[in-house]
Amino acid sequence: MSSWVKYHFEHLRRWHEYARAIAKAARDLVPNARVYVIGGVAEDRTTVLSDIDILIIIPDTVSANKRRLYVDIMVRAMDLYGLPWDAPVELHIVGEGEARDYLEHSGRAIEID
């Protein structure tokens, strides 16, 4: 197994730690945000090409530029909560209305406190 593959799988093994860092950063910015891990990591079907899909549900009453919020959450998670800059995470930031579709189509969703 190549060193890159081992390195990437080590990141994937730390998914819960990374998800907690993202959750803390998200809730710093949007206190009522709900955070879930979805996709291959949640369903225990990771591959060398996997990333850690994190669903962040924000109240529909919050008017936020989701692209800007994405950046702000990532930077805060790195600066304050130790998220490595190369952590393979992908954020999906949605309102409560959109969240139903994500949760219904996810095989499994793990809520992060």
Backbone as a chain_set.jsonl record, in Angstrom:
{"seq": "MSSWVKYHFEHLRRWHEYARAIAKAARDLVPNARVYVIGGVAEDRTTVLSDIDILIIIPDTVSANKRRLYVDIMVRAMDLYGLPWDAPVELHIVGEGEARDYLEHSGRAIEID", "coords": {"N": [[0.852, -1.171, 0.0], [0.598, 2.185, -0.862], [2.289, 5.091, 0.501], [0.73, 7.404, 0.401], [-1.868, 6.374, 0.297], [-2.056, 5.084, 2.795], [-1.783, 7.344, 4.408], [-4.072, 8.815, 3.686], [-6.121, 7.048, 4.489], [-5.638, 7.127, 7.215], [-6.49, 9.706, 7.815], [-9.236, 9.3, 7.264], [-9.893, 7.495, 9.275], [-9.974, 9.154, 11.412], [-12.383, 10.46, 11.367], [-14.474, 11.095, 13.185], [-13.331, 12.836, 15.035], [-12.68, 14.958, 13.306], [-15.23, 15.662, 12.435], [-16.348, 16.58, 14.826], [-14.797, 18.888, 15.238], [-15.629, 20.442, 13.055], [-18.354, 20.648, 13.715], [-18.262, 22.131, 16.114], [-17.161, 24.546, 15.171], [-19.137, 25.285, 13.314], [-21.333, 25.665, 15.005], [-20.416, 27.745, 16.536], [-20.734, 29.816, 14.779], [-23.353, 29.582, 13.82], [-25.512, 29.09, 16.086], [-27.738, 27.267, 16.39], [-27.268, 25.227, 14.622], [-27.444, 21.982, 13.175], [-25.563, 19.018, 12.969], [-24.369, 16.43, 10.933], [-22.762, 13.366, 9.997], [-22.635, 11.972, 6.861], [-23.042, 9.763, 4.019], [-20.411, 7.696, 2.601], [-18.613, 7.303, 4.792], [-20.31, 7.351, 7.046], [-21.829, 5.17, 6.422], [-20.069, 3.135, 6.556], [-18.5, 2.405, 4.324], [-15.985, 3.098, 3.122], [-13.49, 4.132, 0.777], [-10.296, 4.424, -0.853], [-10.635, 6.74, -2.241], [-12.517, 8.147, -0.869], [-14.219, 10.818, 0.884], [-15.037, 12.805, 3.772], [-18.212, 13.335, 4.331], [-20.049, 15.974, 5.518], [-22.982, 17.064, 6.797], [-24.503, 20.082, 7.344], [-27.043, 21.569, 8.94], [-28.857, 24.433, 8.829], [-30.999, 26.78, 10.485], [-33.955, 27.771, 8.725], [-34.553, 30.383, 9.08], [-32.199, 31.728, 9.269], [-30.349, 33.89, 7.416], [-27.896, 33.372, 5.292], [-24.885, 33.558, 3.421], [-24.107, 30.785, 1.884], [-21.772, 29.852, 0.69], [-19.817, 31.555, 1.724], [-20.16, 30.954, 4.421], [-19.324, 28.294, 4.416], [-16.549, 28.575, 3.973], [-15.886, 30.116, 6.251], [-16.521, 28.331, 8.339], [-14.726, 26.209, 7.824], [-12.202, 27.508, 8.097], [-12.346, 28.376, 10.765], [-12.594, 25.898, 12.078], [-10.082, 24.835, 11.527], [-8.332, 26.78, 12.622], [-9.143, 27.065, 15.337], [-9.969, 24.564, 16.33], [-8.318, 22.496, 15.568], [-8.545, 21.119, 13.108], [-6.961, 19.449, 10.512], [-5.362, 21.025, 7.723], [-5.452, 19.568, 5.416], [-7.466, 17.752, 5.713], [-9.811, 15.422, 4.522], [-12.578, 16.584, 4.089], [-15.939, 17.317, 3.202], [-18.284, 19.78, 3.102], [-21.791, 20.077, 3.378], [-24.014, 22.413, 3.276], [-27.144, 23.246, 4.279], [-30.561, 24.453, 4.366], [-33.301, 23.9, 6.679], [-35.51, 22.931, 5.221], [-34.373, 21.808, 2.867], [-32.876, 19.85, 4.057], [-34.339, 17.563, 4.637], [-34.423, 16.083, 2.247], [-31.712, 15.336, 1.942], [-31.355, 13.765, 4.278], [-33.281, 11.768, 3.917], [-32.307, 10.454, 1.673], [-29.881, 9.552, 2.452], [-28.171, 6.691, 3.402], [-27.469, 6.295, 5.998], [-27.206, 8.467, 8.759], [-25.156, 10.144, 10.972], [-25.494, 11.831, 13.858], [-23.737, 14.604, 15.148], [-22.775, 15.707, 18.204]], "CA": [[0.0, 0.0, 0.0], [1.434, 3.382, -0.953], [2.265, 5.953, 1.684], [-0.413, 8.309, 0.284], [-3.072, 5.617, 0.649], [-2.04, 4.948, 4.257], [-2.008, 8.681, 4.96], [-5.479, 9.154, 3.461], [-6.943, 6.211, 5.371], [-5.473, 7.639, 8.583], [-7.449, 10.814, 7.907], [-10.598, 8.762, 7.32], [-10.087, 6.888, 10.602], [-10.173, 10.242, 12.381], [-13.577, 11.168, 10.919], [-15.285, 11.624, 14.297], [-12.586, 14.002, 15.532], [-12.838, 16.03, 12.329], [-16.636, 16.082, 12.456], [-16.551, 17.389, 16.045], [-14.188, 20.203, 14.994], [-16.544, 21.15, 12.156], [-19.584, 20.943, 14.463], [-17.985, 23.247, 17.034], [-16.999, 25.764, 14.372], [-20.447, 25.633, 12.753], [-22.205, 26.175, 16.077], [-19.912, 29.065, 16.929], [-21.241, 30.786, 13.809], [-24.814, 29.415, 13.764], [-25.704, 28.298, 17.308], [-28.746, 26.205, 16.29], [-26.933, 24.305, 13.533], [-27.381, 20.539, 13.449], [-24.449, 18.503, 12.17], [-24.409, 14.985, 10.716], [-21.87, 12.739, 9.024], [-23.437, 11.182, 5.927], [-22.242, 9.194, 2.939], [-19.64, 6.467, 2.767], [-18.05, 7.149, 6.139], [-21.414, 6.999, 7.942], [-22.332, 3.856, 6.025], [-18.947, 2.207, 6.682], [-18.083, 1.929, 3.001], [-14.954, 4.022, 2.659], [-12.464, 3.672, -0.155], [-9.159, 5.339, -0.901], [-11.088, 7.995, -2.839], [-13.584, 8.716, -0.037], [-14.042, 11.985, 1.736], [-15.932, 12.781, 4.922], [-19.323, 14.229, 4.017], [-20.643, 16.524, 6.73], [-24.194, 17.827, 6.531], [-24.758, 21.125, 8.338], [-28.399, 22.079, 8.746], [-29.037, 25.721, 9.498], [-32.414, 27.169, 10.491], [-34.39, 28.521, 7.544], [-34.626, 31.804, 9.442], [-30.857, 32.314, 9.159], [-29.993, 34.242, 6.038], [-26.436, 33.309, 5.234], [-24.243, 33.198, 2.172], [-23.61, 29.44, 2.2], [-20.381, 29.732, 0.239], [-19.003, 32.263, 2.726], [-20.268, 30.176, 5.655], [-18.461, 27.131, 4.205], [-15.165, 29.016, 4.207], [-15.744, 30.532, 7.651], [-16.525, 27.131, 9.186], [-13.466, 25.491, 7.62], [-11.097, 28.276, 8.687], [-12.508, 28.335, 12.222], [-12.284, 24.531, 12.512], [-8.627, 24.681, 11.458], [-7.648, 27.709, 13.529], [-9.508, 26.917, 16.752], [-10.304, 23.213, 16.775], [-7.306, 21.521, 15.169], [-8.794, 20.388, 11.869], [-5.816, 19.578, 9.607], [-5.686, 21.739, 6.489], [-5.658, 18.611, 4.334], [-8.498, 16.774, 6.077], [-10.7, 15.232, 3.368], [-13.973, 16.815, 4.468], [-16.784, 18.084, 2.286], [-19.44, 20.29, 3.819], [-23.051, 20.275, 2.67], [-24.735, 23.354, 4.134], [-28.51, 23.347, 3.762], [-31.612, 24.882, 5.276], [-34.108, 22.797, 7.214], [-36.338, 22.37, 4.158], [-33.524, 20.965, 2.012], [-32.256, 18.785, 4.849], [-35.145, 16.338, 4.558], [-33.974, 15.314, 1.079], [-30.413, 14.738, 2.269], [-31.501, 12.724, 5.296], [-34.054, 10.661, 3.353], [-31.51, 9.732, 0.682], [-28.673, 9.008, 3.082], [-28.397, 5.378, 3.989], [-27.291, 6.455, 7.438], [-26.709, 9.788, 9.16], [-24.683, 10.113, 12.357], [-25.541, 13.188, 14.407], [-22.557, 14.987, 15.92], [-23.13, 16.639, 19.289]], "C": [[0.898, 1.235, 0.0], [1.302, 4.239, 0.298], [1.097, 6.937, 1.619], [-1.704, 7.615, 0.706], [-3.153, 5.456, 2.162], [-2.362, 6.276, 4.925], [-3.486, 9.066, 4.842], [-6.393, 8.332, 4.376], [-6.8, 6.64, 6.831], [-6.395, 8.834, 8.803], [-8.867, 10.27, 8.067], [-10.894, 8.11, 8.666], [-10.388, 7.945, 11.663], [-11.442, 11.043, 12.088], [-14.356, 11.789, 12.071], [-14.633, 12.869, 14.893], [-12.774, 15.201, 14.596], [-14.271, 16.562, 12.333], [-16.934, 16.927, 13.691], [-15.955, 18.784, 15.865], [-15.092, 21.048, 14.095], [-17.81, 21.552, 12.903], [-19.383, 22.118, 15.411], [-17.889, 24.56, 16.27], [-18.342, 26.225, 13.807], [-21.343, 26.249, 13.817], [-21.697, 27.482, 16.668], [-20.548, 30.144, 16.053], [-22.768, 30.769, 13.689], [-25.189, 28.505, 14.936], [-26.706, 27.147, 17.207], [-28.457, 25.198, 15.18], [-26.948, 22.866, 14.041], [-26.359, 19.956, 12.481], [-24.51, 16.976, 12.129], [-23.259, 14.576, 9.798], [-22.763, 11.844, 8.18], [-22.492, 10.527, 4.92], [-21.466, 7.956, 3.346], [-19.075, 6.255, 4.154], [-19.142, 6.716, 7.111], [-21.915, 5.587, 7.672], [-21.25, 2.779, 6.066], [-18.574, 1.571, 5.342], [-17.076, 2.902, 2.395], [-14.0, 3.333, 1.687], [-11.336, 4.695, -0.127], [-9.561, 6.695, -1.488], [-12.164, 8.701, -2.013], [-13.182, 10.036, 0.593], [-15.051, 11.854, 2.876], [-17.017, 13.819, 4.649], [-19.992, 14.665, 5.309], [-21.796, 17.433, 6.331], [-24.407, 18.805, 7.676], [-26.115, 21.731, 8.008], [-28.541, 23.362, 9.544], [-30.523, 26.078, 9.465], [-32.756, 27.992, 9.246], [-34.446, 30.019, 7.818], [-33.271, 32.504, 9.348], [-30.588, 32.628, 7.693], [-28.471, 34.319, 5.98], [-25.998, 32.999, 3.811], [-23.558, 31.861, 2.438], [-22.159, 29.242, 1.775], [-19.44, 30.382, 1.252], [-19.005, 31.492, 4.045], [-19.377, 28.933, 5.587], [-17.016, 27.496, 4.551], [-14.957, 29.366, 5.676], [-15.699, 29.333, 8.599], [-15.193, 26.399, 9.06], [-12.298, 26.212, 8.292], [-11.164, 28.213, 10.206], [-12.155, 26.943, 12.771], [-10.777, 24.287, 12.506], [-7.938, 25.523, 12.523], [-7.919, 27.43, 15.006], [-9.642, 25.478, 17.234], [-9.416, 22.117, 16.193], [-7.601, 20.7, 13.936], [-7.578, 20.553, 10.958], [-6.238, 20.242, 8.291], [-5.985, 20.784, 5.346], [-6.664, 17.518, 4.69], [-9.491, 16.645, 4.916], [-12.176, 15.37, 3.752], [-14.679, 17.617, 3.378], [-18.027, 18.486, 3.054], [-20.619, 20.435, 2.867], [-23.89, 21.145, 3.594], [-26.105, 23.598, 3.519], [-29.437, 23.916, 4.83], [-32.429, 23.676, 5.718], [-34.967, 22.131, 6.142], [-35.562, 21.423, 3.255], [-33.001, 19.74, 2.749], [-33.021, 17.478, 4.746], [-34.69, 15.456, 3.394], [-32.648, 14.615, 1.356], [-30.588, 13.557, 3.218], [-32.286, 11.526, 4.773], [-33.219, 9.822, 2.396], [-30.194, 9.19, 1.233], [-29.021, 7.645, 3.659], [-28.334, 5.442, 5.506], [-26.752, 7.857, 7.682], [-26.354, 9.717, 10.636], [-24.653, 11.543, 12.872], [-24.321, 13.426, 15.282], [-22.976, 16.027, 16.943], [-22.066, 17.68, 19.486]], "O": [[1.85, 1.315, 0.777], [0.335, 4.126, 1.052], [0.524, 7.278, 2.653], [-2.535, 8.206, 1.396], [-4.214, 5.671, 2.749], [-3.123, 6.326, 5.892], [-4.075, 9.582, 5.792], [-7.33, 8.87, 4.966], [-7.753, 6.524, 7.601], [-7.012, 8.957, 9.861], [-9.616, 10.74, 8.924], [-12.026, 8.168, 9.146], [-10.993, 7.645, 12.692], [-11.559, 12.19, 12.52], [-14.852, 12.908, 11.94], [-15.316, 13.84, 15.216], [-12.999, 16.323, 15.052], [-14.492, 17.77, 12.244], [-17.695, 17.891, 13.609], [-16.556, 19.767, 16.299], [-15.292, 22.235, 14.352], [-18.292, 22.674, 12.745], [-20.237, 23.0, 15.502], [-18.468, 25.567, 16.676], [-18.648, 27.417, 13.82], [-22.031, 27.237, 13.562], [-22.474, 28.246, 17.241], [-20.859, 31.24, 16.521], [-23.395, 31.808, 13.482], [-25.184, 27.282, 14.795], [-26.532, 26.135, 17.886], [-29.326, 24.395, 14.838], [-26.531, 22.571, 15.162], [-26.297, 20.352, 11.317], [-24.681, 16.32, 13.157], [-22.837, 15.344, 8.933], [-23.547, 11.056, 8.708], [-21.279, 10.727, 4.977], [-21.814, 7.264, 4.303], [-19.061, 5.126, 4.644], [-18.928, 5.809, 7.915], [-22.37, 4.895, 8.582], [-21.486, 1.642, 5.658], [-18.363, 0.362, 5.247], [-17.284, 3.451, 1.313], [-13.748, 2.131, 1.769], [-11.43, 5.715, 0.555], [-8.883, 7.694, -1.247], [-12.667, 9.747, -2.422], [-12.006, 10.332, 0.806], [-15.823, 10.897, 2.925], [-16.775, 15.023, 4.726], [-20.447, 13.835, 6.097], [-21.617, 18.428, 5.629], [-24.483, 18.406, 8.838], [-26.31, 22.323, 6.946], [-28.369, 23.382, 10.763], [-31.227, 25.718, 8.521], [-31.952, 28.799, 8.779], [-34.393, 30.827, 6.891], [-33.204, 33.733, 9.347], [-30.598, 31.739, 6.842], [-27.854, 35.22, 6.548], [-26.671, 32.261, 3.09], [-22.546, 31.808, 3.136], [-21.407, 28.534, 2.443], [-18.397, 29.824, 1.593], [-17.974, 31.389, 4.708], [-18.75, 28.56, 6.579], [-16.356, 26.804, 5.326], [-13.964, 28.959, 6.278], [-14.923, 29.326, 9.555], [-14.597, 26.01, 10.065], [-11.494, 25.583, 8.982], [-10.141, 28.015, 10.863], [-11.497, 26.828, 13.804], [-10.256, 23.604, 13.388], [-7.065, 25.036, 13.242], [-7.015, 27.548, 15.833], [-9.45, 25.201, 18.418], [-9.734, 20.934, 16.315], [-6.963, 19.668, 13.728], [-7.194, 21.683, 10.655], [-7.353, 20.031, 7.814], [-6.693, 21.144, 4.406], [-6.706, 16.475, 4.037], [-9.957, 17.654, 4.387], [-12.925, 14.393, 3.74], [-14.085, 18.477, 2.728], [-18.738, 17.638, 3.592], [-20.472, 20.855, 1.719], [-24.421, 20.656, 4.592], [-26.22, 24.089, 2.396], [-29.144, 23.871, 6.025], [-32.266, 22.574, 5.195], [-35.137, 20.912, 6.148], [-36.053, 20.346, 2.918], [-32.717, 18.713, 2.134], [-32.423, 16.402, 4.766], [-34.585, 14.237, 3.533], [-32.484, 13.437, 1.039], [-30.037, 12.48, 2.989], [-31.994, 10.389, 5.142], [-33.403, 8.607, 2.316], [-29.483, 8.454, 0.549], [-30.044, 7.479, 4.323], [-29.057, 4.731, 6.204], [-25.943, 8.368, 6.908], [-27.162, 9.279, 11.455], [-23.883, 12.37, 12.384], [-23.921, 12.559, 16.06], [-23.472, 17.096, 16.59], [-22.199, 18.542, 20.355]]}, "num_chains": 1, "name": "protein.A"}
